[in-house]
Amino acid sequence: MAEELATTKANDLANVTEQNFNRALEIGRSLKSSFISLKKDNLAKPQLIQDILHEALSNNKNIVSIWSVWEPNTINGTKKDSLNFCGKSGYWDISYVRQNNKIKANITEIDKTSDLYNISKNSKKRSGIEPLLLELYRKR
């Protein structure tokens, strides 16, 4: 009886985890589509990108953090937009983290030599990372 109960509970938790993970992937696909459309229509601006990411996190309570990495010339095709937004290189990372029921923004210039940047860039795929690990990468 105890083994049956434990198995049922484990299966229930696995189903909830799978649903949450699939929802996160769906959000990632939706963000990608939105950003591509904005770029295609020449509407991409740093503030709009921030607003979209903030809203995505605000509306999805099961997600702890959301982030996006941008390279020079990817916003309206001009390095000037990126340079004015974050640092000398024009490479930037915008993330939002849910902490104590508040959403905190973190905008940083990217270290192009970091594993975090290169794994995402080279794979050309969405990636997920444990939020604490992301903070540790940033503090290096």
Chimera marker file (.cmm) of the C-alpha trace (Angstrom):
<marker_set name="trace">
<marker id="1" x="0.000" y="0.000" z="0.000" r="1" g="1" b="0" radius="0.5"/>
<marker id="2" x="2.772" y="2.504" z="0.892" r="1" g="1" b="0" radius="0.5"/>
<marker id="3" x="4.694" y="1.617" z="-2.260" r="1" g="1" b="0" radius="0.5"/>
<marker id="4" x="1.573" y="2.111" z="-4.371" r="1" g="1" b="0" radius="0.5"/>
<marker id="5" x="0.890" y="5.474" z="-2.741" r="1" g="1" b="0" radius="0.5"/>
<marker id="6" x="4.509" y="6.586" z="-3.273" r="1" g="1" b="0" radius="0.5"/>
<marker id="7" x="4.395" y="5.528" z="-6.926" r="1" g="1" b="0" radius="0.5"/>
<marker id="8" x="1.120" y="7.382" z="-7.506" r="1" g="1" b="0" radius="0.5"/>
<marker id="9" x="2.462" y="10.536" z="-5.840" r="1" g="1" b="0" radius="0.5"/>
<marker id="10" x="5.718" y="10.349" z="-7.832" r="1" g="1" b="0" radius="0.5"/>
<marker id="11" x="3.776" y="9.954" z="-11.084" r="1" g="1" b="0" radius="0.5"/>
<marker id="12" x="1.551" y="12.919" z="-10.201" r="1" g="1" b="0" radius="0.5"/>
<marker id="13" x="4.589" y="15.091" z="-9.473" r="1" g="1" b="0" radius="0.5"/>
<marker id="14" x="6.285" y="13.941" z="-12.680" r="1" g="1" b="0" radius="0.5"/>
<marker id="15" x="3.188" y="14.954" z="-14.662" r="1" g="1" b="0" radius="0.5"/>
<marker id="16" x="3.119" y="18.415" z="-13.066" r="1" g="1" b="0" radius="0.5"/>
<marker id="17" x="6.843" y="18.855" z="-13.774" r="1" g="1" b="0" radius="0.5"/>
<marker id="18" x="6.350" y="17.804" z="-17.388" r="1" g="1" b="0" radius="0.5"/>
<marker id="19" x="3.463" y="20.250" z="-17.797" r="1" g="1" b="0" radius="0.5"/>
<marker id="20" x="5.536" y="23.097" z="-16.325" r="1" g="1" b="0" radius="0.5"/>
<marker id="21" x="8.505" y="22.258" z="-18.537" r="1" g="1" b="0" radius="0.5"/>
<marker id="22" x="6.330" y="22.057" z="-21.664" r="1" g="1" b="0" radius="0.5"/>
<marker id="23" x="4.759" y="25.418" z="-20.770" r="1" g="1" b="0" radius="0.5"/>
<marker id="24" x="8.237" y="26.953" z="-20.436" r="1" g="1" b="0" radius="0.5"/>
<marker id="25" x="9.187" y="25.593" z="-23.874" r="1" g="1" b="0" radius="0.5"/>
<marker id="26" x="5.967" y="26.982" z="-25.333" r="1" g="1" b="0" radius="0.5"/>
<marker id="27" x="6.782" y="30.408" z="-23.869" r="1" g="1" b="0" radius="0.5"/>
<marker id="28" x="10.285" y="30.203" z="-25.351" r="1" g="1" b="0" radius="0.5"/>
<marker id="29" x="8.885" y="29.425" z="-28.797" r="1" g="1" b="0" radius="0.5"/>
<marker id="30" x="6.396" y="32.271" z="-28.489" r="1" g="1" b="0" radius="0.5"/>
<marker id="31" x="9.109" y="34.747" z="-27.466" r="1" g="1" b="0" radius="0.5"/>
<marker id="32" x="11.291" y="33.644" z="-30.364" r="1" g="1" b="0" radius="0.5"/>
<marker id="33" x="8.420" y="34.181" z="-32.787" r="1" g="1" b="0" radius="0.5"/>
<marker id="34" x="7.652" y="37.605" z="-31.303" r="1" g="1" b="0" radius="0.5"/>
<marker id="35" x="11.267" y="38.762" z="-31.503" r="1" g="1" b="0" radius="0.5"/>
<marker id="36" x="11.648" y="37.527" z="-35.086" r="1" g="1" b="0" radius="0.5"/>
<marker id="37" x="8.452" y="39.349" z="-36.092" r="1" g="1" b="0" radius="0.5"/>
<marker id="38" x="9.585" y="42.561" z="-34.405" r="1" g="1" b="0" radius="0.5"/>
<marker id="39" x="12.943" y="42.406" z="-36.151" r="1" g="1" b="0" radius="0.5"/>
<marker id="40" x="11.351" y="41.608" z="-39.518" r="1" g="1" b="0" radius="0.5"/>
<marker id="41" x="8.965" y="44.569" z="-39.183" r="1" g="1" b="0" radius="0.5"/>
<marker id="42" x="11.807" y="46.827" z="-37.963" r="1" g="1" b="0" radius="0.5"/>
<marker id="43" x="10.031" y="47.394" z="-34.636" r="1" g="1" b="0" radius="0.5"/>
<marker id="44" x="12.539" y="45.808" z="-32.258" r="1" g="1" b="0" radius="0.5"/>
<marker id="45" x="13.704" y="48.212" z="-29.550" r="1" g="1" b="0" radius="0.5"/>
<marker id="46" x="15.499" y="47.383" z="-26.306" r="1" g="1" b="0" radius="0.5"/>
<marker id="47" x="12.659" y="48.686" z="-24.120" r="1" g="1" b="0" radius="0.5"/>
<marker id="48" x="10.043" y="46.671" z="-26.014" r="1" g="1" b="0" radius="0.5"/>
<marker id="49" x="12.139" y="43.514" z="-25.620" r="1" g="1" b="0" radius="0.5"/>
<marker id="50" x="12.393" y="44.188" z="-21.891" r="1" g="1" b="0" radius="0.5"/>
<marker id="51" x="8.640" y="44.734" z="-21.635" r="1" g="1" b="0" radius="0.5"/>
<marker id="52" x="7.867" y="41.484" z="-23.453" r="1" g="1" b="0" radius="0.5"/>
<marker id="53" x="10.196" y="39.458" z="-21.212" r="1" g="1" b="0" radius="0.5"/>
<marker id="54" x="8.836" y="41.110" z="-18.053" r="1" g="1" b="0" radius="0.5"/>
<marker id="55" x="5.266" y="40.384" z="-19.090" r="1" g="1" b="0" radius="0.5"/>
<marker id="56" x="6.095" y="36.761" z="-19.931" r="1" g="1" b="0" radius="0.5"/>
<marker id="57" x="7.512" y="36.238" z="-16.441" r="1" g="1" b="0" radius="0.5"/>
<marker id="58" x="4.734" y="38.208" z="-14.720" r="1" g="1" b="0" radius="0.5"/>
<marker id="59" x="2.046" y="36.100" z="-16.378" r="1" g="1" b="0" radius="0.5"/>
<marker id="60" x="3.663" y="32.734" z="-15.612" r="1" g="1" b="0" radius="0.5"/>
<marker id="61" x="3.974" y="32.191" z="-11.871" r="1" g="1" b="0" radius="0.5"/>
<marker id="62" x="5.667" y="28.778" z="-12.249" r="1" g="1" b="0" radius="0.5"/>
<marker id="63" x="8.658" y="30.336" z="-13.982" r="1" g="1" b="0" radius="0.5"/>
<marker id="64" x="11.400" y="31.756" z="-11.769" r="1" g="1" b="0" radius="0.5"/>
<marker id="65" x="13.508" y="33.513" z="-14.386" r="1" g="1" b="0" radius="0.5"/>
<marker id="66" x="13.517" y="34.420" z="-18.046" r="1" g="1" b="0" radius="0.5"/>
<marker id="67" x="16.370" y="35.776" z="-20.146" r="1" g="1" b="0" radius="0.5"/>
<marker id="68" x="17.461" y="36.603" z="-23.640" r="1" g="1" b="0" radius="0.5"/>
<marker id="69" x="20.869" y="37.307" z="-25.196" r="1" g="1" b="0" radius="0.5"/>
<marker id="70" x="21.398" y="39.823" z="-27.986" r="1" g="1" b="0" radius="0.5"/>
<marker id="71" x="24.338" y="40.571" z="-30.253" r="1" g="1" b="0" radius="0.5"/>
<marker id="72" x="25.312" y="43.806" z="-32.025" r="1" g="1" b="0" radius="0.5"/>
<marker id="73" x="23.207" y="44.696" z="-35.057" r="1" g="1" b="0" radius="0.5"/>
<marker id="74" x="20.334" y="42.435" z="-34.002" r="1" g="1" b="0" radius="0.5"/>
<marker id="75" x="18.049" y="45.261" z="-32.954" r="1" g="1" b="0" radius="0.5"/>
<marker id="76" x="16.922" y="47.182" z="-36.011" r="1" g="1" b="0" radius="0.5"/>
<marker id="77" x="20.184" y="46.130" z="-37.642" r="1" g="1" b="0" radius="0.5"/>
<marker id="78" x="22.218" y="48.863" z="-36.024" r="1" g="1" b="0" radius="0.5"/>
<marker id="79" x="25.069" y="48.475" z="-33.616" r="1" g="1" b="0" radius="0.5"/>
<marker id="80" x="24.228" y="51.929" z="-32.256" r="1" g="1" b="0" radius="0.5"/>
<marker id="81" x="21.020" y="50.638" z="-30.622" r="1" g="1" b="0" radius="0.5"/>
<marker id="82" x="22.954" y="47.883" z="-28.885" r="1" g="1" b="0" radius="0.5"/>
<marker id="83" x="25.871" y="50.112" z="-27.911" r="1" g="1" b="0" radius="0.5"/>
<marker id="84" x="23.647" y="52.751" z="-26.396" r="1" g="1" b="0" radius="0.5"/>
<marker id="85" x="21.810" y="50.089" z="-24.488" r="1" g="1" b="0" radius="0.5"/>
<marker id="86" x="24.568" y="48.114" z="-22.837" r="1" g="1" b="0" radius="0.5"/>
<marker id="87" x="28.303" y="48.514" z="-22.892" r="1" g="1" b="0" radius="0.5"/>
<marker id="88" x="31.013" y="48.956" z="-25.470" r="1" g="1" b="0" radius="0.5"/>
<marker id="89" x="30.654" y="45.649" z="-27.290" r="1" g="1" b="0" radius="0.5"/>
<marker id="90" x="26.932" y="45.833" z="-28.022" r="1" g="1" b="0" radius="0.5"/>
<marker id="91" x="26.474" y="42.260" z="-26.728" r="1" g="1" b="0" radius="0.5"/>
<marker id="92" x="23.871" y="42.216" z="-23.972" r="1" g="1" b="0" radius="0.5"/>
<marker id="93" x="21.810" y="39.920" z="-21.800" r="1" g="1" b="0" radius="0.5"/>
<marker id="94" x="18.491" y="40.898" z="-20.292" r="1" g="1" b="0" radius="0.5"/>
<marker id="95" x="17.003" y="38.749" z="-17.586" r="1" g="1" b="0" radius="0.5"/>
<marker id="96" x="14.198" y="38.957" z="-15.105" r="1" g="1" b="0" radius="0.5"/>
<marker id="97" x="14.173" y="36.961" z="-11.885" r="1" g="1" b="0" radius="0.5"/>
<marker id="98" x="11.277" y="36.430" z="-9.501" r="1" g="1" b="0" radius="0.5"/>
<marker id="99" x="12.484" y="36.990" z="-5.906" r="1" g="1" b="0" radius="0.5"/>
<marker id="100" x="10.243" y="37.404" z="-2.856" r="1" g="1" b="0" radius="0.5"/>
<marker id="101" x="7.169" y="37.920" z="-5.067" r="1" g="1" b="0" radius="0.5"/>
<marker id="102" x="8.888" y="40.768" z="-6.930" r="1" g="1" b="0" radius="0.5"/>
<marker id="103" x="10.449" y="40.764" z="-10.375" r="1" g="1" b="0" radius="0.5"/>
<marker id="104" x="14.000" y="42.063" z="-10.607" r="1" g="1" b="0" radius="0.5"/>
<marker id="105" x="15.639" y="43.117" z="-13.901" r="1" g="1" b="0" radius="0.5"/>
<marker id="106" x="19.272" y="42.422" z="-14.680" r="1" g="1" b="0" radius="0.5"/>
<marker id="107" x="20.839" y="43.904" z="-17.812" r="1" g="1" b="0" radius="0.5"/>
<marker id="108" x="24.484" y="43.088" z="-18.394" r="1" g="1" b="0" radius="0.5"/>
<marker id="109" x="27.086" y="43.188" z="-21.090" r="1" g="1" b="0" radius="0.5"/>
<marker id="110" x="27.898" y="39.661" z="-22.237" r="1" g="1" b="0" radius="0.5"/>
<marker id="111" x="31.247" y="37.981" z="-21.810" r="1" g="1" b="0" radius="0.5"/>
<marker id="112" x="31.624" y="36.449" z="-25.286" r="1" g="1" b="0" radius="0.5"/>
<marker id="113" x="34.153" y="33.930" z="-23.956" r="1" g="1" b="0" radius="0.5"/>
<marker id="114" x="31.793" y="32.405" z="-21.394" r="1" g="1" b="0" radius="0.5"/>
<marker id="115" x="30.405" y="28.888" z="-21.741" r="1" g="1" b="0" radius="0.5"/>
<marker id="116" x="26.937" y="30.243" z="-21.067" r="1" g="1" b="0" radius="0.5"/>
<marker id="117" x="27.087" y="32.470" z="-24.149" r="1" g="1" b="0" radius="0.5"/>
<marker id="118" x="28.895" y="30.049" z="-26.459" r="1" g="1" b="0" radius="0.5"/>
<marker id="119" x="26.751" y="26.993" z="-25.716" r="1" g="1" b="0" radius="0.5"/>
<marker id="120" x="23.604" y="28.933" z="-26.626" r="1" g="1" b="0" radius="0.5"/>
<marker id="121" x="25.177" y="30.585" z="-29.667" r="1" g="1" b="0" radius="0.5"/>
<marker id="122" x="26.689" y="27.404" z="-31.090" r="1" g="1" b="0" radius="0.5"/>
<marker id="123" x="23.672" y="25.174" z="-30.503" r="1" g="1" b="0" radius="0.5"/>
<marker id="124" x="21.233" y="27.702" z="-32.053" r="1" g="1" b="0" radius="0.5"/>
<marker id="125" x="18.563" y="26.361" z="-29.703" r="1" g="1" b="0" radius="0.5"/>
<marker id="126" x="16.607" y="27.594" z="-26.725" r="1" g="1" b="0" radius="0.5"/>
<marker id="127" x="18.296" y="26.695" z="-23.500" r="1" g="1" b="0" radius="0.5"/>
<marker id="128" x="17.291" y="26.425" z="-19.907" r="1" g="1" b="0" radius="0.5"/>
<marker id="129" x="19.487" y="26.898" z="-16.916" r="1" g="1" b="0" radius="0.5"/>
<marker id="130" x="18.947" y="26.702" z="-13.199" r="1" g="1" b="0" radius="0.5"/>
<marker id="131" x="18.657" y="30.339" z="-11.990" r="1" g="1" b="0" radius="0.5"/>
<marker id="132" x="21.259" y="29.965" z="-9.236" r="1" g="1" b="0" radius="0.5"/>
<marker id="133" x="23.759" y="28.606" z="-11.756" r="1" g="1" b="0" radius="0.5"/>
<marker id="134" x="23.060" y="31.589" z="-13.997" r="1" g="1" b="0" radius="0.5"/>
<marker id="135" x="23.895" y="33.953" z="-11.129" r="1" g="1" b="0" radius="0.5"/>
<marker id="136" x="27.130" y="32.059" z="-10.461" r="1" g="1" b="0" radius="0.5"/>
<marker id="137" x="28.124" y="32.358" z="-14.141" r="1" g="1" b="0" radius="0.5"/>
<marker id="138" x="27.516" y="36.091" z="-14.033" r="1" g="1" b="0" radius="0.5"/>
<marker id="139" x="29.671" y="36.550" z="-10.917" r="1" g="1" b="0" radius="0.5"/>
<marker id="140" x="32.742" y="34.906" z="-12.462" r="1" g="1" b="0" radius="0.5"/>
<link id1="1" id2="2" r="1" g="1" b="0" radius="0.2"/>
<link id1="2" id2="3" r="1" g="1" b="0" radius="0.2"/>
<link id1="3" id2="4" r="1" g="1" b="0" radius="0.2"/>
<link id1="4" id2="5" r="1" g="1" b="0" radius="0.2"/>
<link id1="5" id2="6" r="1" g="1" b="0" radius="0.2"/>
<link id1="6" id2="7" r="1" g="1" b="0" radius="0.2"/>
<link id1="7" id2="8" r="1" g="1" b="0" radius="0.2"/>
<link id1="8" id2="9" r="1" g="1" b="0" radius="0.2"/>
<link id1="9" id2="10" r="1" g="1" b="0" radius="0.2"/>
<link id1="10" id2="11" r="1" g="1" b="0" radius="0.2"/>
<link id1="11" id2="12" r="1" g="1" b="0" radius="0.2"/>
<link id1="12" id2="13" r="1" g="1" b="0" radius="0.2"/>
<link id1="13" id2="14" r="1" g="1" b="0" radius="0.2"/>
<link id1="14" id2="15" r="1" g="1" b="0" radius="0.2"/>
<link id1="15" id2="16" r="1" g="1" b="0" radius="0.2"/>
<link id1="16" id2="17" r="1" g="1" b="0" radius="0.2"/>
<link id1="17" id2="18" r="1" g="1" b="0" radius="0.2"/>
<link id1="18" id2="19" r="1" g="1" b="0" radius="0.2"/>
<link id1="19" id2="20" r="1" g="1" b="0" radius="0.2"/>
<link id1="20" id2="21" r="1" g="1" b="0" radius="0.2"/>
<link id1="21" id2="22" r="1" g="1" b="0" radius="0.2"/>
<link id1="22" id2="23" r="1" g="1" b="0" radius="0.2"/>
<link id1="23" id2="24" r="1" g="1" b="0" radius="0.2"/>
<link id1="24" id2="25" r="1" g="1" b="0" radius="0.2"/>
<link id1="25" id2="26" r="1" g="1" b="0" radius="0.2"/>
<link id1="26" id2="27" r="1" g="1" b="0" radius="0.2"/>
<link id1="27" id2="28" r="1" g="1" b="0" radius="0.2"/>
<link id1="28" id2="29" r="1" g="1" b="0" radius="0.2"/>
<link id1="29" id2="30" r="1" g="1" b="0" radius="0.2"/>
<link id1="30" id2="31" r="1" g="1" b="0" radius="0.2"/>
<link id1="31" id2="32" r="1" g="1" b="0" radius="0.2"/>
<link id1="32" id2="33" r="1" g="1" b="0" radius="0.2"/>
<link id1="33" id2="34" r="1" g="1" b="0" radius="0.2"/>
<link id1="34" id2="35" r="1" g="1" b="0" radius="0.2"/>
<link id1="35" id2="36" r="1" g="1" b="0" radius="0.2"/>
<link id1="36" id2="37" r="1" g="1" b="0" radius="0.2"/>
<link id1="37" id2="38" r="1" g="1" b="0" radius="0.2"/>
<link id1="38" id2="39" r="1" g="1" b="0" radius="0.2"/>
<link id1="39" id2="40" r="1" g="1" b="0" radius="0.2"/>
<link id1="40" id2="41" r="1" g="1" b="0" radius="0.2"/>
<link id1="41" id2="42" r="1" g="1" b="0" radius="0.2"/>
<link id1="42" id2="43" r="1" g="1" b="0" radius="0.2"/>
<link id1="43" id2="44" r="1" g="1" b="0" radius="0.2"/>
<link id1="44" id2="45" r="1" g="1" b="0" radius="0.2"/>
<link id1="45" id2="46" r="1" g="1" b="0" radius="0.2"/>
<link id1="46" id2="47" r="1" g="1" b="0" radius="0.2"/>
<link id1="47" id2="48" r="1" g="1" b="0" radius="0.2"/>
<link id1="48" id2="49" r="1" g="1" b="0" radius="0.2"/>
<link id1="49" id2="50" r="1" g="1" b="0" radius="0.2"/>
<link id1="50" id2="51" r="1" g="1" b="0" radius="0.2"/>
<link id1="51" id2="52" r="1" g="1" b="0" radius="0.2"/>
<link id1="52" id2="53" r="1" g="1" b="0" radius="0.2"/>
<link id1="53" id2="54" r="1" g="1" b="0" radius="0.2"/>
<link id1="54" id2="55" r="1" g="1" b="0" radius="0.2"/>
<link id1="55" id2="56" r="1" g="1" b="0" radius="0.2"/>
<link id1="56" id2="57" r="1" g="1" b="0" radius="0.2"/>
<link id1="57" id2="58" r="1" g="1" b="0" radius="0.2"/>
<link id1="58" id2="59" r="1" g="1" b="0" radius="0.2"/>
<link id1="59" id2="60" r="1" g="1" b="0" radius="0.2"/>
<link id1="60" id2="61" r="1" g="1" b="0" radius="0.2"/>
<link id1="61" id2="62" r="1" g="1" b="0" radius="0.2"/>
<link id1="62" id2="63" r="1" g="1" b="0" radius="0.2"/>
<link id1="63" id2="64" r="1" g="1" b="0" radius="0.2"/>
<link id1="64" id2="65" r="1" g="1" b="0" radius="0.2"/>
<link id1="65" id2="66" r="1" g="1" b="0" radius="0.2"/>
<link id1="66" id2="67" r="1" g="1" b="0" radius="0.2"/>
<link id1="67" id2="68" r="1" g="1" b="0" radius="0.2"/>
<link id1="68" id2="69" r="1" g="1" b="0" radius="0.2"/>
<link id1="69" id2="70" r="1" g="1" b="0" radius="0.2"/>
<link id1="70" id2="71" r="1" g="1" b="0" radius="0.2"/>
<link id1="71" id2="72" r="1" g="1" b="0" radius="0.2"/>
<link id1="72" id2="73" r="1" g="1" b="0" radius="0.2"/>
<link id1="73" id2="74" r="1" g="1" b="0" radius="0.2"/>
<link id1="74" id2="75" r="1" g="1" b="0" radius="0.2"/>
<link id1="75" id2="76" r="1" g="1" b="0" radius="0.2"/>
<link id1="76" id2="77" r="1" g="1" b="0" radius="0.2"/>
<link id1="77" id2="78" r="1" g="1" b="0" radius="0.2"/>
<link id1="78" id2="79" r="1" g="1" b="0" radius="0.2"/>
<link id1="79" id2="80" r="1" g="1" b="0" radius="0.2"/>
<link id1="80" id2="81" r="1" g="1" b="0" radius="0.2"/>
<link id1="81" id2="82" r="1" g="1" b="0" radius="0.2"/>
<link id1="82" id2="83" r="1" g="1" b="0" radius="0.2"/>
<link id1="83" id2="84" r="1" g="1" b="0" radius="0.2"/>
<link id1="84" id2="85" r="1" g="1" b="0" radius="0.2"/>
<link id1="85" id2="86" r="1" g="1" b="0" radius="0.2"/>
<link id1="86" id2="87" r="1" g="1" b="0" radius="0.2"/>
<link id1="87" id2="88" r="1" g="1" b="0" radius="0.2"/>
<link id1="88" id2="89" r="1" g="1" b="0" radius="0.2"/>
<link id1="89" id2="90" r="1" g="1" b="0" radius="0.2"/>
<link id1="90" id2="91" r="1" g="1" b="0" radius="0.2"/>
<link id1="91" id2="92" r="1" g="1" b="0" radius="0.2"/>
<link id1="92" id2="93" r="1" g="1" b="0" radius="0.2"/>
<link id1="93" id2="94" r="1" g="1" b="0" radius="0.2"/>
<link id1="94" id2="95" r="1" g="1" b="0" radius="0.2"/>
<link id1="95" id2="96" r="1" g="1" b="0" radius="0.2"/>
<link id1="96" id2="97" r="1" g="1" b="0" radius="0.2"/>
<link id1="97" id2="98" r="1" g="1" b="0" radius="0.2"/>
<link id1="98" id2="99" r="1" g="1" b="0" radius="0.2"/>
<link id1="99" id2="100" r="1" g="1" b="0" radius="0.2"/>
<link id1="100" id2="101" r="1" g="1" b="0" radius="0.2"/>
<link id1="101" id2="102" r="1" g="1" b="0" radius="0.2"/>
<link id1="102" id2="103" r="1" g="1" b="0" radius="0.2"/>
<link id1="103" id2="104" r="1" g="1" b="0" radius="0.2"/>
<link id1="104" id2="105" r="1" g="1" b="0" radius="0.2"/>
<link id1="105" id2="106" r="1" g="1" b="0" radius="0.2"/>
<link id1="106" id2="107" r="1" g="1" b="0" radius="0.2"/>
<link id1="107" id2="108" r="1" g="1" b="0" radius="0.2"/>
<link id1="108" id2="109" r="1" g="1" b="0" radius="0.2"/>
<link id1="109" id2="110" r="1" g="1" b="0" radius="0.2"/>
<link id1="110" id2="111" r="1" g="1" b="0" radius="0.2"/>
<link id1="111" id2="112" r="1" g="1" b="0" radius="0.2"/>
<link id1="112" id2="113" r="1" g="1" b="0" radius="0.2"/>
<link id1="113" id2="114" r="1" g="1" b="0" radius="0.2"/>
<link id1="114" id2="115" r="1" g="1" b="0" radius="0.2"/>
<link id1="115" id2="116" r="1" g="1" b="0" radius="0.2"/>
<link id1="116" id2="117" r="1" g="1" b="0" radius="0.2"/>
<link id1="117" id2="118" r="1" g="1" b="0" radius="0.2"/>
<link id1="118" id2="119" r="1" g="1" b="0" radius="0.2"/>
<link id1="119" id2="120" r="1" g="1" b="0" radius="0.2"/>
<link id1="120" id2="121" r="1" g="1" b="0" radius="0.2"/>
<link id1="121" id2="122" r="1" g="1" b="0" radius="0.2"/>
<link id1="122" id2="123" r="1" g="1" b="0" radius="0.2"/>
<link id1="123" id2="124" r="1" g="1" b="0" radius="0.2"/>
<link id1="124" id2="125" r="1" g="1" b="0" radius="0.2"/>
<link id1="125" id2="126" r="1" g="1" b="0" radius="0.2"/>
<link id1="126" id2="127" r="1" g="1" b="0" radius="0.2"/>
<link id1="127" id2="128" r="1" g="1" b="0" radius="0.2"/>
<link id1="128" id2="129" r="1" g="1" b="0" radius="0.2"/>
<link id1="129" id2="130" r="1" g="1" b="0" radius="0.2"/>
<link id1="130" id2="131" r="1" g="1" b="0" radius="0.2"/>
<link id1="131" id2="132" r="1" g="1" b="0" radius="0.2"/>
<link id1="132" id2="133" r="1" g="1" b="0" radius="0.2"/>
<link id1="133" id2="134" r="1" g="1" b="0" radius="0.2"/>
<link id1="134" id2="135" r="1" g="1" b="0" radius="0.2"/>
<link id1="135" id2="136" r="1" g="1" b="0" radius="0.2"/>
<link id1="136" id2="137" r="1" g="1" b="0" radius="0.2"/>
<link id1="137" id2="138" r="1" g="1" b="0" radius="0.2"/>
<link id1="138" id2="139" r="1" g="1" b="0" radius="0.2"/>
<link id1="139" id2="140" r="1" g="1" b="0" radius="0.2"/>
</marker_set>
